[in-house]
């Protein structure tokens, strides 16, 4: 998905044929004039089965499963600190769950996504 020169997707390219062979939206905006998630940096996980994608406008990292017939979003990791209120350019629900005493955990909790049909 492309909005005003920015994107909210990753793609696998076939450089020999000059074609996009796989495409995966990563938290695209709801409105055409809203900022994209802006995938900005990439890193391979062990065995190159998972691609970690930094989403600059979401203060988040997407874990994308590669290989097979399609790219698959496994999870989104929120990189904000507990109590951080200013982040990225897009609104996002906090993944932090309060503990029994009402405090926030010291480390981020991965946000689990629902599988799309």
N, C-alpha and C positions, 0 to 999 in steps of 0.2 A: 504494500500500500504506500503510495507516495503522496505527500502533501507539501506543497510550496517548496519543493526541492529537498525535503527531508523524508526519511523513510522509517518504517517500523517493521522491517523484515530482514531476513537473511535469505540468501539464495545459494544453490549449488550450480555451478556453471560447467558446461562442456565446452572447453576452450577450442577443441578441434572443430566442433560444429558451429561454434559461436552462438550457443543457445543456453537459456536458463532451463535446467532440467528439474529442479526442485525449488520450492519457495515456501517460506514459513513466516507468517505475520507474528510479530512479537509485541504484544500489548499496543495495538494501533489505537489512535485517538478515536473518540466517538464522533467528533465533529471535524469536518474538513479543515477548519481554521485553527484547530487545537494543535499543540506541538506533538510531534511524534515521540516515540520512546527513544529514538536516536541510538541504534546500535553503534558503538564507538570503538570497541576493542574486543579482540578474540583471543582465546587460549584453548589449546587442546587438553583434555583430561588424559589420564593414563590409558594407553592402548588406542588412543585416537578414536574412541567410540562416542565420546561426549565433547561437544564444543561449548565452552563457556563464553557468553556474550555479555559485555558490559552495556547496560542501557542507561546512557548518560542522563536522560531527562526523567528517569524513574528512580535513580539511586538504587539500582537493582542489578542483579546478574541472572541471566537466563541460562539454564542448562538444556542444551538441545542435543537429542540423540540423533546420530547420523548413521548412515548405512541403511540398507533395505530400500524399500520403494518410496519412502517419504522421510522428511525431516520431522521430528516429533519433539514438542516442548515437554520436558520432564518436570521441571519445577522452576520457580522464580525465587531467588534469594534476595531478601530486602537487606541492603547494606547500611541502613540508617542505625544510629545508636539509640538505645533506649532513651526516651524523652525528647529526641530530636524532632522539632516541629517544622523546620525549613528544609526542604529537599527538592531537588529536580524541578522540572517545569510542569509535572502532572500530579494530580491528586492520586493518592494511593492509600488504601486502608492499611493500618498498621498490623503486621503479623505477630506482634508481641502479645503473649498471653500472660496475664498477671498470675503470680504464684499465690498460694493459699494466704500468705500474709499481706497481699496487695501490692507487693513490689514487682518490678519488671525483671525478667531474667537478664543475666550479664551478657549473653550472646544472642545474635539474631536467630530467629526460628524460620526455617524455610516455609514459604507459602505454597501449599499444595493446590494444584489447579485441577479443576474437573476435566475429565476427558471429553472431547467433543465427539459427537456421534459420527 
